[in-house]
Amino acid sequence: MIEEWIFEFLKGTGKLLLNPVFYYLFFVAAFLGISRVKRERKDFSVRAENAYFELRQLLPLGILAGLAVSVVMVGAGLVLPLETIVFTAALTFLWSLTAKVRWMAPVYTLGFAFFATMFAFEQEWPLPSFAQSASDLDSSIFPSIAVLLALLVIAEGFLIIRNGRKGTSPRLVKSKRGQIIGIHESKRIWMVPVFLLIPGQALQLPFEWWPMIPIGDEMYSLILVPFSIGFHQRIQGTLPKEATALLGQRISVFGILLLLISAAGYWYPLAAVGASALAIIGREFISLRQRMAEDQAPFYFSKRNQGIMVLGVVPDSPADKMSLGVGEVVTKVNGVKIHDEKGFYEALQKNGAHCKLEVFDVNGQVRFVQRALYEGDHHELGLLFVQDEKKWDSEAV
């Protein structure tokens, strides 16, 4: 029995490489990184993180989240029909064409796949033979899909809390009054690979050699499926790490609520339908609430009368090594009070070998940072500010 599980595990993992979504998510992550770098160079003439940053975020935490979801799904013996996996993959491709990465989140891919599976099951759609496993299962497949959806929403909240705040991208936009302000944007795609049990005969039809696992009187196959979690948050009224943490917490709590409702679907089948519908509506409401709160909040990254606010810090730059952070206000450079970016660099050039800054941190406390400057150091310390004038296509907010 143990040998069969090990063999099934290895085969199921190998099938990940046959899933086109696996490769497509790498392409999406690379595209997001290149687009971000182009925009940052347009705004600041320098990029913050390099173009590979989004690719590096794609898998590490996603594997951990996927492992947790897999333990629950396989450990509880929850079975999914293969057509749900096919519908989810198709919707992942479809929603990506809208250029809205957040629509590649589980509630929009697996959530709509739930209803597609239900309609295909009820209307007896003429699907390919390998994608007709739902007809061999009872109505418990729908609570199983709803439980998986709830677990992926919890995973989404976890990823936002742990990873969404990292490497948020600074950008310059114009307010409705024509004032140049700074905002932060987190646009990320994560891959969450999940092991799922599906009816054994579903994969034996196209692949006769596919191994099966006996559970009770039934035979099942184990397959590793890559789920996408798209995330996009625009932040203008507070610090990025606070905004992303709050959103992640709300989504995690929402996922727990969905899990409770989905579990009730095993006793009350309509609860699974309600949980899937609530997942789509509720997640959209959370996003709308966040956007409205940001629109109504005063601009956090705007020009200040005393000093200039740090909008971004280039990694591995002198500013990064001096532990300067986003949201801090530089008030003095080498003992000279400054009021704008021009004054900052004029004061910086007064001593080309050393830099001493007086800074108000995000808690309003004064601190001093200093560092010797060396040949080859970033000539602007690696700080990004809200600039007075810049030739770029602005966007009203």
C-alpha positions in Angstrom: 0.0 0.0 0.0 2.8 2.4 0.9 4.6 1.6 -2.3 1.5 2.4 -4.3 1.1 5.8 -2.6 4.7 6.7 -3.3 4.4 5.6 -6.9 1.2 7.6 -7.2 2.8 10.6 -5.6 5.7 10.6 -8.0 3.4 10.1 -11.0 1.0 12.8 -9.9 3.9 15.2 -9.5 5.2 14.4 -12.9 1.8 15.2 -14.5 2.2 18.8 -13.3 4.6 19.2 -16.2 1.9 18.3 -18.6 -0.5 21.0 -17.4 -0.2 24.1 -19.6 -1.2 26.3 -16.6 2.1 25.4 -15.0 4.1 27.1 -17.8 1.6 29.9 -18.4 1.9 31.2 -14.9 5.7 31.6 -15.4 4.9 33.6 -18.5 2.4 35.8 -16.6 4.9 36.4 -13.7 7.6 37.3 -16.2 5.3 39.7 -18.0 4.3 41.4 -14.8 8.0 41.9 -13.9 8.9 43.4 -17.2 5.9 45.7 -17.3 6.7 47.0 -13.8 10.3 47.7 -14.6 9.4 49.7 -17.7 6.9 51.8 -15.8 9.3 52.4 -12.9 12.0 53.5 -15.3 9.5 55.8 -17.0 8.6 57.4 -13.6 12.0 57.5 -11.9 14.6 56.7 -14.5 15.5 53.7 -12.3 13.8 50.5 -11.4 13.3 49.3 -7.8 13.3 45.5 -7.8 14.7 43.8 -10.9 12.5 42.2 -13.6 12.9 38.7 -12.0 11.3 39.7 -8.7 7.8 38.5 -9.6 9.2 35.2 -10.9 11.0 34.6 -7.6 7.7 35.1 -5.7 5.7 32.7 -7.9 6.4 29.4 -6.1 8.2 29.3 -2.7 5.3 30.2 -0.4 2.8 28.8 -2.9 4.3 25.3 -2.4 3.9 25.6 1.3 0.3 26.7 1.0 -0.4 24.0 -1.6 1.0 21.3 0.7 -1.4 22.4 3.5 -4.4 22.4 1.2 -3.3 19.0 -0.2 -3.1 17.4 3.3 -6.7 18.5 4.1 -8.1 17.4 0.7 -6.3 14.0 0.4 -6.4 13.4 4.2 -10.2 13.9 4.3 -10.6 11.8 1.1 -12.3 14.6 -0.8 -12.7 13.7 -4.5 -13.0 16.1 -7.4 -14.1 15.4 -10.9 -11.6 15.9 -13.6 -13.8 18.3 -15.6 -13.6 20.8 -12.7 -9.9 20.9 -13.1 -10.3 21.3 -16.9 -12.8 24.2 -16.4 -10.5 25.9 -13.9 -7.5 25.8 -16.3 -9.7 27.2 -19.2 -11.0 30.0 -17.0 -7.4 30.8 -15.8 -6.5 31.4 -19.4 -9.7 33.3 -20.1 -9.5 35.7 -17.2 -5.8 36.4 -17.9 -6.9 37.9 -21.2 -8.7 40.7 -19.4 -5.3 42.1 -18.2 -6.7 42.1 -14.7 -4.4 39.8 -12.7 -6.7 39.7 -9.7 -9.3 37.8 -11.8 -6.9 34.9 -11.8 -7.7 34.4 -8.1 -9.5 31.1 -7.0 -12.9 32.7 -6.6 -13.0 33.6 -10.2 -11.4 30.5 -11.7 -12.4 27.6 -9.4 -15.6 29.5 -8.3 -16.9 29.8 -11.9 -15.6 26.2 -12.6 -17.9 25.0 -9.8 -21.0 26.3 -11.6 -19.7 25.1 -15.0 -19.3 21.6 -13.5 -22.8 21.8 -12.1 -24.4 22.8 -15.4 -22.4 20.2 -17.3 -23.5 17.6 -14.9 -27.2 18.7 -15.0 -27.4 19.4 -18.7 -25.2 16.4 -19.7 -22.9 18.5 -21.8 -21.0 16.4 -24.5 -17.6 16.5 -22.9 -14.6 14.4 -24.0 -14.7 10.9 -22.4 -11.8 11.7 -20.0 -13.7 14.7 -18.6 -16.9 12.9 -17.6 -15.9 11.7 -14.2 -18.7 13.7 -12.5 -21.3 11.3 -13.8 -19.5 8.5 -11.9 -19.7 10.4 -8.6 -22.6 11.4 -6.3 -23.6 14.9 -5.2 -20.8 15.0 -2.7 -18.5 16.3 -5.4 -20.0 19.8 -5.1 -19.2 20.2 -1.4 -15.7 18.9 -2.1 -15.2 21.6 -4.8 -16.6 24.3 -2.4 -14.2 23.1 0.4 -11.3 23.3 -2.0 -12.4 26.8 -3.0 -12.6 27.9 0.7 -9.1 26.4 1.4 -7.6 28.3 -1.6 -9.2 31.6 -0.4 -7.5 31.0 3.0 -4.3 30.3 1.2 -4.8 33.6 -0.7 -5.1 35.5 2.5 -1.9 33.8 3.9 0.1 34.7 0.8 -1.1 38.3 0.8 -0.1 38.7 4.5 3.3 37.0 4.1 4.3 38.1 0.6 2.0 40.9 -0.7 3.9 43.6 1.2 7.2 42.6 -0.3 8.5 44.6 -3.2 5.5 46.8 -3.6 6.1 49.1 -6.6 6.2 52.9 -6.2 4.6 54.9 -9.0 3.7 58.5 -9.8 0.2 59.5 -10.7 -1.9 62.7 -10.9 -4.7 63.4 -8.5 -8.0 64.7 -9.7 -6.7 68.2 -8.9 -3.7 67.7 -11.1 -1.2 67.3 -8.2 1.5 64.7 -8.6 1.3 62.2 -5.8 2.9 58.9 -5.1 1.2 55.5 -4.6 2.3 51.9 -4.1 1.1 49.0 -6.1 1.3 45.3 -5.4 0.6 43.2 -8.5 1.5 39.5 -8.0 0.8 36.0 -9.2 1.3 32.9 -7.1 1.2 29.3 -8.1 -0.3 26.9 -5.5 0.2 23.2 -6.5 -2.4 21.0 -4.9 -2.6 17.2 -4.8 -6.2 16.1 -5.6 -8.0 12.7 -5.7 -10.0 12.1 -8.8 -11.9 9.0 -10.0 -9.3 6.5 -11.2 -11.0 5.6 -14.5 -10.9 9.3 -15.5 -7.2 9.2 -16.2 -7.1 5.6 -17.2 -9.1 6.3 -20.3 -6.4 8.4 -22.1 -3.5 6.9 -20.0 -3.9 3.2 -19.5 -0.7 3.0 -17.5 -1.8 5.6 -14.9 -1.6 4.0 -11.4 -4.6 4.0 -9.1 -5.1 4.0 -5.3 -7.7 1.8 -3.7 -9.7 3.6 -1.0 -12.5 1.3 0.3 -14.3 -0.2 -2.6 -13.3 2.6 -5.0 -10.2 3.3 -7.1 -8.7 6.9 -7.3 -5.8 8.6 -9.0 -3.6 11.3 -7.4 -2.8 14.4 -9.6 -0.9 17.6 -8.8 -2.8 20.6 -10.1 -1.4 24.2 -10.3 -3.9 26.8 -9.1 -3.2 30.5 -9.8 -3.7 33.2 -7.2 -3.7 36.6 -8.8 -3.4 39.7 -6.6 -3.5 43.4 -7.3 -3.8 46.2 -4.7 -3.3 49.9 -5.1 -2.3 51.8 -2.0 -2.4 55.6 -1.6 -3.7 56.3 1.9 -1.4 54.4 4.2 1.8 52.3 4.3 1.9 49.3 2.0 2.7 46.8 4.7 -0.3 47.9 6.8 -2.7 47.9 3.8 -1.7 44.5 2.5 -1.8 42.9 6.0 -5.3 44.3 6.7 -6.6 43.0 3.3 -4.9 39.6 3.8 -6.5 39.2 7.3 -10.0 40.0 5.9 -9.6 37.5 3.1 -8.4 34.8 5.6 -11.3 35.3 7.9 -13.6 35.3 4.8 -12.1 32.0 3.7 -12.7 30.4 7.2 -16.4 31.4 6.9 -16.6 29.9 3.5 -15.0 26.7 4.8 -17.7 26.3 7.5 -20.5 26.9 5.0 -18.9 24.5 2.5 -18.6 21.7 5.1 -22.3 22.1 5.8 -22.9 21.2 2.2 -22.4 17.5 3.0 -25.6 17.6 5.0 -27.3 20.4 3.1 -26.3 20.3 -0.6 -27.5 23.8 -1.3 -24.9 25.2 1.2 -22.1 24.3 -1.3 -23.8 26.3 -4.0 -24.3 29.2 -1.6 -20.7 29.0 -0.5 -19.4 29.2 -4.1 -21.7 32.1 -4.9 -20.8 33.9 -1.7 -17.1 33.4 -2.5 -17.4 35.3 -5.7 -19.7 38.1 -4.4 -17.9 38.4 -1.1 -14.4 38.6 -2.6 -15.5 41.3 -5.0 -17.1 43.2 -2.1 -13.8 43.0 -0.1 -11.9 44.4 -3.1 -14.5 47.2 -3.7 -14.4 48.1 0.0 -10.6 48.4 -0.1 -10.6 50.6 -3.2 -13.3 52.9 -1.8 -11.4 53.3 1.5 -8.2 54.1 -0.5 -10.1 56.7 -2.6 -11.5 58.4 0.4 -8.3 58.5 2.4 -5.9 61.5 2.3 -2.8 61.0 0.1 0.0 59.5 2.2 2.8 59.9 -0.3 2.5 63.6 -1.2 4.7 66.7 -0.9 5.5 67.8 2.7 6.3 71.3 4.0 9.1 69.9 6.1 11.4 67.6 4.2 10.6 65.1 1.5 9.0 61.7 1.9 10.6 58.5 0.8 8.4 56.8 -1.8 10.8 54.0 -2.6 14.2 52.5 -1.9 16.3 50.7 -4.5 17.5 47.4 -3.1 21.2 47.1 -2.3 21.6 50.9 -2.7 23.3 53.2 0.0 19.8 54.2 1.2 18.9 50.5 1.6 22.1 49.9 3.6 21.3 52.8 5.8 18.0 51.1 6.6 15.9 54.0 5.1 12.3 52.9 4.6 9.2 53.8 2.6 7.1 56.5 4.3 10.0 58.1 6.2 10.6 61.9 5.8 14.1 63.2 5.3 14.4 66.7 6.9 18.1 67.4 6.8 21.0 66.4 4.7 24.5 67.0 6.0 23.0 69.5 8.5 21.1 71.4 5.8 17.3 71.7 6.0 15.7 70.5 2.8 12.2 71.1 1.3 12.4 69.4 -2.1 14.3 66.9 -4.2 16.5 69.6 -5.7 17.6 70.8 -2.3 18.2 67.2 -1.3 20.8 66.6 -4.0 22.4 70.0 -3.6 23.0 69.3 0.1 24.2 65.8 -0.7 26.9 67.2 -3.1 28.3 69.4 -0.3 30.2 66.4 1.0 30.8 63.8 -1.7 32.5 61.3 0.7 30.0 61.2 3.5 26.3 61.4 4.0 24.4 62.2 7.2 20.6 62.4 7.2 18.0 63.5 9.8 14.9 61.4 9.3 11.4 61.3 10.8 10.4 57.6 10.8 6.9 56.3 10.3 6.1 56.7 14.1 7.1 60.4 14.0 10.4 59.8 15.9 13.6 61.6 14.8 16.6 59.4 14.0 20.0 60.1 12.4 21.6 57.8 9.8 25.0 58.2 8.2 27.3 56.4 5.8 30.5 56.9 3.9 30.0 57.2 0.2 32.2 55.3 -2.2 33.0 55.4 -5.8 30.4 53.4 -7.7 27.6 54.1 -5.2 24.3 55.1 -6.5 24.6 58.8 -7.2 21.1 59.5 -5.8 21.6 57.1 -2.8 18.8 54.9 -4.3 15.9 57.0 -2.9 12.7 57.6 -4.9 10.7 60.7 -4.1 7.4 62.3 -5.3 9.0 64.5 -8.0 7.9 68.0 -9.0 8.0 67.5 -12.7 8.4 64.4 -14.8 7.6 63.6 -18.4 5.4 60.6 -18.1 1.8 59.7 -19.0 0.0 60.3 -15.7 -3.2 58.6 -14.5 -6.0 60.3 -12.5 -6.9 58.9 -9.2 
